[in-house]
Amino acid sequence: MRLDKFLKVSRIIKRRTVAKEACDGGRASINGRAAKAGAEVREGDVLEIRFGSRVGRYEVTRIQETVRKESAAEMYRVLQEDETVMAERNG
């Protein structure tokens, strides 16, 4: 499955166009390698998404073309989800 579609179907990112922009903007990687929106996602892959101030790492546990909202979180396992905080410099 394409990376942008996986992000949308799993609801990690709510809209596919936003997922595509994030991927093509260099804010997504699969198994530590930069990935574009069309990159293939497979079970067992580790995704890292940097979106706004959020950084998330997810392991893909299941690939499904369609899924109900209630079951979307079963498609991945959260490895890390952080809000990045930038320290101000006093200078």
C-alpha positions as CSV (number, residue, x, y, z in Angstrom):
1,M,0.0,0.0,0.0
2,R,1.2,3.5,-0.7
3,L,2.5,5.4,2.3
4,D,0.1,8.4,1.9
5,K,-2.9,6.0,1.7
6,F,-1.7,4.0,4.7
7,L,-1.4,7.2,6.8
8,K,-4.9,8.2,5.8
9,V,-6.6,4.8,6.2
10,S,-4.9,4.2,9.6
11,R,-5.9,7.8,10.6
12,I,-2.4,8.7,11.7
13,I,-3.0,11.7,9.4
14,K,-6.7,12.5,8.7
15,R,-6.6,13.6,5.1
16,R,-4.7,12.0,2.2
17,T,-3.7,15.3,0.6
18,V,-2.1,16.3,3.9
19,A,-0.4,13.0,4.2
20,K,1.0,13.3,0.6
21,E,2.3,16.8,1.3
22,A,4.0,15.6,4.5
23,C,5.6,12.7,2.6
24,D,6.7,14.7,-0.4
25,G,8.0,17.5,1.9
26,G,10.6,15.1,3.4
27,R,8.9,14.6,6.7
28,A,8.4,10.9,6.4
29,S,10.7,7.8,6.5
30,I,10.3,4.1,6.3
31,N,12.8,2.0,8.2
32,G,15.1,5.0,8.6
33,R,15.1,5.9,4.9
34,A,13.4,9.0,3.4
35,A,10.1,8.1,1.7
36,K,7.8,9.8,-0.8
37,A,4.1,9.4,-0.8
38,G,4.2,6.5,-3.3
39,A,6.6,4.4,-1.3
40,E,5.3,0.9,-0.5
41,V,4.4,0.1,3.1
42,R,4.6,-3.5,4.4
43,E,3.8,-5.2,7.7
44,G,6.7,-4.8,10.0
45,D,7.9,-1.5,8.6
46,V,8.7,1.3,11.0
47,L,7.4,4.7,9.9
48,E,8.7,8.0,11.3
49,I,6.5,11.0,10.6
50,R,7.5,14.6,11.5
51,F,4.4,16.7,11.3
52,G,4.2,20.2,12.7
53,S,5.6,20.0,16.2
54,R,4.8,16.3,16.5
55,V,7.3,13.4,15.9
56,G,5.8,9.9,15.7
57,R,7.3,6.5,15.2
58,Y,4.9,3.6,14.3
59,E,5.3,0.0,13.5
60,V,2.9,-1.3,10.8
61,T,1.0,-4.3,12.1
62,R,-1.6,-4.7,9.4
63,I,-2.3,-3.6,5.9
64,Q,-6.0,-3.1,5.0
65,E,-7.5,-1.1,2.1
66,T,-10.5,0.0,4.1
67,V,-11.1,0.0,7.9
68,R,-13.7,1.3,10.3
69,K,-12.7,4.3,12.4
70,E,-12.9,2.2,15.6
71,S,-10.4,-0.4,14.1
72,A,-7.9,2.0,12.5
73,A,-5.5,2.0,15.5
74,E,-5.1,-1.8,15.1
75,M,-3.1,-1.2,11.8
76,Y,-0.1,0.2,13.7
77,R,1.7,0.1,17.1
78,V,2.9,3.4,18.5
79,L,6.7,3.2,19.3
80,Q,7.1,6.9,20.1
81,E,4.9,10.0,19.9
82,D,6.4,13.3,21.1
83,E,5.8,17.0,20.9
84,T,9.1,18.6,20.1
85,V,9.9,21.5,22.4
86,M,12.3,24.1,21.2
87,A,14.3,25.7,24.0
88,E,14.7,29.5,23.8
89,R,18.2,30.9,23.7
90,N,18.9,33.6,26.2
91,G,21.5,35.7,24.6
